Amino acid sequence: MLILTRKKDEAILIGKNVRVVVIDVKGDQVRLGIVAPKKVEVYREEIYHAIKQENTCAVFPTTGDLTHVPSLDPKLKEKKN
């Protein structure tokens, strides 16, 4: 892991086209601005993991409890895996 120290309004560059700027620091929170091409996906880590989990559930829907899926036919919800 690369560890850098930056102050407000200072930035780091990732590759040739991603720029991360420290916008503000208040207590234990840091506000960051990210400038990247539209094709570069930028997520908070917890959102990325949630999306990944949802995609896994979409690919393998029968591996878990389906009762929480509102669009399923009620007869299918009654089946136990």
Secondary structure, DSSP 4 states (H G I P E B T S, - for coil): -------TT-EEEETTTEEEEEEEEETTEEEEEEE--TTS----HHHHHHHHHHHHHHHSGGGS--TT-TTS-HHHHH---
